Amino acid sequence: MKKDQDCQKQKCQKRLTKNKNMEEIMEIFNYYSLDECVNRKQVMSKLRSLESEDKIEYSLDQEILKIKDLYLEENEVIELCELFEKNDVFPYMDKEDEDDFYGGYDDYDDKEDEDEY
């Protein structure tokens, strides 16, 4: 049992060390999934606070959070990333900004459209 606890402590220490080393390159992704969020109230409260300070813009579509960084300082980016990590809010990699380029219409170049002309 003690060996398992020591192993868990080492994993946590490695993760924390890795996070400290990565602080210089931390960035906010455009999309996050709130599917597994542990404390949604805390996360949304922080987002509202940052939005009221005009530091971010955000929108929520069901469980997908879209964030636009307007004027976040480096320490605020780190704090937000840590909050997301602590609450199991993960980057949503299935959605890219290009998906929104045509306002959600992904069939702008369908073969059917070409045949009509």
C-alpha positions as CSV (number, residue, x, y, z in Angstrom):
1,M,0.0,0.0,0.0
2,K,2.8,2.4,0.9
3,K,4.5,1.7,-2.4
4,D,1.4,2.6,-4.3
5,Q,1.1,5.9,-2.3
6,D,4.7,6.7,-3.0
7,C,4.2,6.0,-6.7
8,Q,1.2,8.3,-6.8
9,K,3.1,11.1,-5.1
10,Q,5.9,10.7,-7.6
11,K,3.5,10.9,-10.5
12,C,1.9,14.1,-9.0
13,Q,5.4,15.6,-8.4
14,K,6.4,14.9,-12.0
15,R,3.1,16.4,-13.3
16,L,3.6,19.5,-11.2
17,T,7.2,19.8,-12.3
18,K,6.2,19.4,-15.9
19,N,3.5,22.1,-15.5
20,K,6.0,24.5,-14.0
21,N,8.4,24.0,-16.9
22,M,5.5,24.5,-19.4
23,E,4.3,27.8,-17.9
24,E,6.2,29.7,-20.6
25,I,4.3,28.1,-23.4
26,M,0.9,27.7,-21.8
27,E,-1.9,29.0,-24.0
28,I,-5.6,29.1,-24.1
29,F,-7.2,26.9,-26.7
30,N,-10.2,28.2,-28.7
31,Y,-12.5,25.3,-27.7
32,Y,-13.0,23.3,-24.5
33,S,-15.3,20.5,-23.5
34,L,-17.3,20.9,-20.2
35,D,-18.5,17.3,-20.5
36,E,-16.5,16.1,-17.5
37,C,-16.3,19.3,-15.6
38,V,-16.1,18.7,-11.8
39,N,-17.2,22.2,-10.7
40,R,-18.9,23.9,-13.5
41,K,-20.1,26.8,-11.2
42,Q,-16.6,27.7,-10.3
43,V,-15.4,27.6,-14.0
44,M,-18.3,29.7,-15.2
45,S,-17.9,32.2,-12.4
46,K,-14.2,32.7,-13.4
47,L,-15.2,33.1,-17.1
48,R,-17.9,35.6,-16.3
49,S,-15.4,37.6,-14.2
50,L,-12.8,37.7,-17.0
51,E,-15.5,38.6,-19.5
52,S,-16.7,41.5,-17.3
53,E,-13.1,42.8,-17.2
54,D,-13.1,42.6,-21.1
55,K,-10.2,40.1,-21.0
56,I,-12.0,37.3,-22.8
57,E,-15.1,36.7,-24.8
58,Y,-16.7,33.3,-24.5
59,S,-19.8,31.4,-25.6
60,L,-21.3,28.1,-24.6
61,D,-23.0,25.7,-27.0
62,Q,-24.3,22.8,-25.0
63,E,-21.0,21.3,-23.5
64,I,-18.6,23.1,-25.9
65,L,-17.0,26.3,-24.6
66,K,-15.5,28.7,-27.1
67,I,-13.0,31.3,-25.7
68,K,-11.4,34.2,-27.3
69,D,-8.4,35.7,-25.5
70,L,-8.6,39.5,-25.7
71,Y,-6.2,40.9,-23.1
72,L,-5.2,38.1,-20.7
73,E,-1.9,38.5,-19.0
74,E,0.4,35.6,-18.7
75,N,-0.4,34.9,-15.1
76,E,-4.1,34.9,-15.9
77,V,-3.6,32.4,-18.7
78,I,-1.7,30.1,-16.3
79,E,-4.4,30.5,-13.6
80,L,-7.2,29.7,-16.1
81,C,-5.3,26.7,-17.5
82,E,-4.8,25.4,-13.9
83,L,-8.4,26.0,-13.1
84,F,-9.4,24.0,-16.2
85,E,-7.0,21.2,-15.4
86,K,-8.2,21.0,-11.8
87,N,-11.9,20.8,-12.9
88,D,-11.4,18.4,-15.8
89,V,-12.1,20.9,-18.5
90,F,-10.3,19.6,-21.6
91,P,-9.4,21.2,-24.9
92,Y,-11.9,20.2,-27.5
93,M,-9.7,19.3,-30.5
94,D,-12.5,18.1,-32.8
95,K,-13.5,21.7,-33.6
96,E,-11.3,24.2,-35.3
97,D,-11.9,27.8,-36.1
98,E,-12.1,26.9,-39.8
99,D,-15.4,25.2,-39.0
100,D,-16.9,28.6,-38.2
101,F,-15.5,30.3,-41.3
102,Y,-18.7,29.8,-43.3
103,G,-21.1,30.3,-40.4
104,G,-21.5,26.5,-39.8
105,Y,-22.3,25.8,-43.5
106,D,-19.9,23.1,-44.4
107,D,-21.5,22.3,-47.7
108,Y,-20.4,25.5,-49.5
109,D,-18.6,23.6,-52.2
110,D,-20.9,20.6,-52.7
111,K,-20.9,18.9,-56.0
112,E,-24.7,19.3,-56.2
113,D,-24.3,23.1,-56.1
114,E,-21.9,23.0,-59.1
115,D,-24.3,20.8,-61.1
116,E,-27.0,23.4,-60.8
117,Y,-25.1,26.0,-62.8
